Amino acid sequence: MKTQGYILAAISAISYGLIPIFILPMKQINFSMDVTLFYRFLFSAIMVGVYLVFKKVNLKINKGELLVLLILGLFYALSSEFLFLGYDYLSAGIASTVLFVYPVLVALVMFLFYGEKLSKMGIVSLLLTFLGVIVLCLKGNSLEINFVGLGIVLLSALFYGLYIIIVNKAKINVSGIKLSFYSMLFTSIYFLMKSLVLKESLTIPSYSIFFNFVTFAFVTTLISSVALVLAIQKIGSTPTAIMGALEPVIAVAVSVLFFNEDFTRNLLIGIVLILIGVSLNMSSSPKTIK
């Protein structure tokens, strides 16, 4: 059971780390991010929905479950929106690495609102994580912090962390796959409404872009989200968050190999500091969000 949970957590992290492969080409041709994200989550919801119907799963939910699932959809949507907006200010590798501070933010939320104790090791991990973010913002030996980009991606990390907390804390009788279906569905509705308000065209201009959307949905959303929820339910949020260390590593590798991002000394040091800080924080707080 636990081995399966760790494998699922790794799959979720790796697939999520592949996001730059699909999103950066859309940004390069100035295609609407809202429309891109609408189709990403719509196609994901359709794929999961077909599976649930095939398995004859009852899709009915009560009002309490509906409220929780709506909140999950909103938080997932906001996390995605802020991350991709952050790509306008930070490189994909740096943005993805900053996003990974979400386990530390989870620990802070648990400390502030759930009374979880913050150990000395936890404090050390917070300082290491903060130092790692600062190093990422260094250019050579000069400190050039893009506060707007940094703040935007930190908001993405916060909403992602809140999503994980709610998945674990909400006492709803919904299976992991069914929960993922509704989260994706409500997230797609969010971006549909935003696209309509902004009067953006929902037309997919080419088969290549359509293929990008379908693959984007399957790899980074369907696989990542379902594996994430199942991993949380099998091993808890803390081990799942630790396994998420693979996310920035994969994202940076993709950015360097496919989009010519410079793999600088500061990028390496920043990643290492953040990975150590996050891992120390989560491993020193075994009771967090089980």
C-alpha positions in Angstrom: 0.0 0.0 0.0 2.7 2.5 1.0 5.0 1.6 -1.9 2.1 2.1 -4.3 1.4 5.5 -2.6 5.0 6.7 -3.1 5.0 5.6 -6.7 1.8 7.5 -7.3 3.3 10.6 -5.6 6.4 10.4 -7.8 4.2 10.0 -11.0 2.2 13.0 -9.9 5.3 15.2 -9.3 7.0 14.1 -12.6 3.9 14.7 -14.8 3.3 18.1 -13.2 6.9 19.1 -13.7 6.4 18.6 -17.5 4.0 21.6 -17.7 6.6 23.9 -19.4 6.7 21.6 -22.4 3.0 22.4 -23.1 2.5 25.9 -21.8 5.5 27.7 -23.1 4.8 27.1 -26.8 1.3 28.5 -26.2 2.8 31.6 -24.7 5.3 32.0 -27.5 2.5 32.3 -30.0 0.5 34.6 -27.6 -2.4 32.2 -27.4 -4.9 32.9 -24.6 -3.9 31.3 -21.3 -7.5 31.3 -20.1 -8.6 29.4 -23.2 -5.6 27.0 -22.9 -6.4 26.3 -19.3 -10.1 25.9 -20.1 -9.4 23.1 -22.6 -6.7 21.6 -20.4 -9.2 21.0 -17.6 -12.2 20.3 -19.8 -10.5 17.5 -21.7 -9.2 16.2 -18.4 -12.7 16.2 -16.9 -14.1 14.4 -20.0 -11.4 11.7 -19.8 -12.1 11.0 -16.1 -15.8 11.3 -16.7 -15.8 8.7 -19.4 -13.9 6.3 -17.1 -16.3 6.9 -14.2 -19.3 6.3 -16.5 -17.6 3.1 -17.9 -17.1 1.9 -14.3 -20.8 2.8 -13.6 -19.7 5.1 -10.7 -22.6 7.1 -9.2 -21.7 10.8 -9.9 -24.3 12.2 -7.5 -23.0 14.5 -4.7 -24.8 16.2 -1.8 -24.8 19.9 -1.0 -21.9 19.6 1.5 -19.8 17.8 -1.0 -20.7 20.2 -3.7 -19.4 23.2 -1.7 -16.1 21.5 -0.9 -15.6 20.4 -4.5 -16.4 24.0 -5.7 -13.7 25.3 -3.4 -11.2 22.7 -4.6 -11.9 23.7 -8.2 -11.5 27.4 -7.4 -8.2 26.9 -5.6 -6.8 24.6 -8.3 -7.8 27.2 -10.9 -6.2 30.0 -9.0 -3.0 28.0 -8.5 -2.8 27.3 -12.2 -3.6 30.9 -13.1 -1.0 32.4 -10.9 1.7 29.9 -12.0 1.2 30.6 -15.7 1.0 34.3 -15.0 4.3 34.0 -13.2 5.9 32.7 -16.3 5.6 36.2 -17.7 7.9 37.5 -15.0 10.1 34.5 -14.1 11.7 31.7 -16.1 9.8 28.5 -16.1 12.5 26.8 -14.1 12.6 29.4 -11.4 8.8 29.7 -11.3 8.4 25.9 -10.9 11.1 25.9 -8.2 9.4 28.7 -6.2 6.1 26.9 -6.6 7.6 24.0 -4.7 7.7 26.0 -1.5 4.0 25.0 -1.1 4.8 22.2 1.5 6.4 25.0 3.7 3.3 27.1 3.2 1.2 24.1 4.2 3.2 23.8 7.4 2.7 27.5 8.1 -1.0 27.2 7.6 -1.2 24.2 9.8 0.8 26.2 12.5 -1.3 29.3 12.3 -4.8 27.8 11.9 -4.6 24.3 13.2 -2.3 24.7 16.1 0.4 22.4 14.8 3.7 23.0 16.5 6.6 24.4 14.4 9.8 22.6 15.6 13.3 24.1 15.6 14.0 22.0 12.5 10.9 23.4 10.9 12.2 26.9 11.5 15.6 26.0 10.1 13.8 24.6 7.0 11.9 27.8 6.6 15.1 29.8 6.7 16.8 27.5 4.1 13.7 27.7 1.8 13.7 31.5 2.1 17.4 31.6 1.4 16.9 29.4 -1.6 14.4 31.7 -3.1 16.7 34.7 -2.6 19.6 32.8 -4.3 17.3 32.1 -7.3 16.8 35.9 -7.6 20.5 36.6 -7.8 22.0 37.5 -11.1 25.7 37.0 -10.7 26.4 38.6 -7.3 23.7 41.2 -7.5 20.2 40.8 -6.0 17.5 41.5 -8.6 14.3 40.3 -7.2 11.2 40.5 -9.4 8.8 41.0 -6.5 5.8 40.9 -8.8 6.7 37.5 -10.3 7.8 36.2 -7.0 4.6 37.2 -5.3 2.4 35.8 -8.1 4.1 32.4 -8.0 4.0 32.3 -4.2 0.2 32.8 -4.5 0.1 29.8 -6.8 2.0 27.8 -4.2 -0.4 29.0 -1.4 -3.5 27.9 -3.3 -1.9 24.6 -4.3 -1.1 24.0 -0.6 -4.6 24.9 0.5 -5.9 22.4 -2.1 -3.9 19.7 -0.5 -5.0 20.6 3.0 -8.7 20.6 2.0 -8.4 17.2 0.1 -7.0 15.7 3.3 -9.1 17.6 5.9 -12.5 17.7 4.3 -14.6 14.8 5.5 -16.5 14.0 2.3 -17.4 10.5 1.1 -16.0 10.9 -2.4 -13.4 8.6 -4.0 -10.1 10.1 -5.2 -11.0 9.8 -8.9 -14.4 11.2 -8.4 -13.0 14.1 -6.5 -10.5 14.7 -9.3 -13.3 14.7 -11.8 -15.3 17.4 -10.1 -12.1 19.5 -9.3 -11.2 19.5 -13.0 -14.8 20.2 -14.1 -15.2 23.2 -11.8 -11.7 24.4 -12.7 -12.6 24.3 -16.4 -15.9 26.2 -15.6 -13.9 28.9 -13.9 -11.7 29.5 -17.0 -14.7 29.2 -19.3 -16.5 32.0 -17.4 -13.3 34.1 -17.4 -12.8 33.6 -21.1 -16.4 34.6 -21.8 -16.2 37.7 -19.6 -13.1 38.7 -21.4 -14.7 37.9 -24.8 -11.9 35.6 -25.8 -12.5 33.2 -28.8 -12.8 29.5 -27.8 -11.9 28.4 -31.3 -9.0 26.0 -31.6 -7.1 27.3 -34.6 -5.2 24.1 -35.6 -5.0 20.4 -35.2 -1.5 20.8 -33.6 -2.9 23.0 -30.9 -5.8 20.6 -30.4 -3.3 17.8 -29.9 -1.3 20.0 -27.5 -4.4 20.6 -25.4 -5.3 16.9 -25.3 -1.8 15.8 -24.4 -1.4 18.7 -21.9 -4.6 17.6 -20.2 -3.7 13.9 -20.1 -0.1 14.2 -18.9 0.0 17.2 -16.6 -3.6 17.2 -15.3 -5.3 13.8 -15.5 -2.3 11.8 -14.5 -0.9 14.3 -12.0 -4.2 15.1 -10.3 -5.5 11.6 -10.0 -2.1 10.3 -8.8 -1.9 13.1 -6.3 -5.3 12.5 -4.7 -4.7 8.7 -4.6 -1.2 9.2 -3.1 -2.6 11.5 -0.4 -5.3 9.0 0.5 -2.7 6.1 0.7 0.3 7.7 2.4 -1.0 11.2 3.6 -0.1 14.7 2.5 3.3 14.9 4.2 5.0 12.1 2.3 3.2 13.1 -0.9 4.5 16.7 -0.5 8.1 15.4 0.1 7.9 13.3 -3.1 6.9 16.6 -4.8 10.6 17.4 -4.8 10.7 15.9 -8.2 8.5 18.7 -9.7 11.1 21.5 -9.8 13.9 19.1 -10.9 11.9 17.9 -13.9 10.6 21.5 -14.7 14.2 22.9 -14.6 15.5 20.0 -16.7 12.7 20.6 -19.3 13.4 24.4 -19.3 17.2 23.9 -19.8 16.9 21.1 -22.4 14.0 22.3 -24.5 13.8 26.1 -24.0 17.5 27.0 -23.6 17.2 28.3 -20.1 20.7 28.8 -18.6 21.5 26.4 -15.9 23.4 28.8 -13.7 25.2 28.2 -10.4 22.6 30.3 -8.6 19.8 28.2 -10.1 21.5 25.0 -8.9 22.2 26.3 -5.4 18.7 27.8 -5.1 17.1 24.5 -6.1 19.2 22.5 -3.6 18.5 24.9 -0.7 14.7 24.8 -1.4 14.7 21.0 -1.7 16.6 20.6 1.5 14.5 23.1 3.3 11.2 21.6 2.2 12.3 18.1 2.9 13.5 19.0 6.4 10.3 20.8 7.1 8.0 17.9 6.1 10.2 15.1 7.6 10.4 17.0 10.9 6.6 17.3 11.0 5.3 13.8 10.8 1.9 14.7 12.2 1.2 17.4 9.7 -1.9 16.7 7.6 -2.2 12.9 7.9 
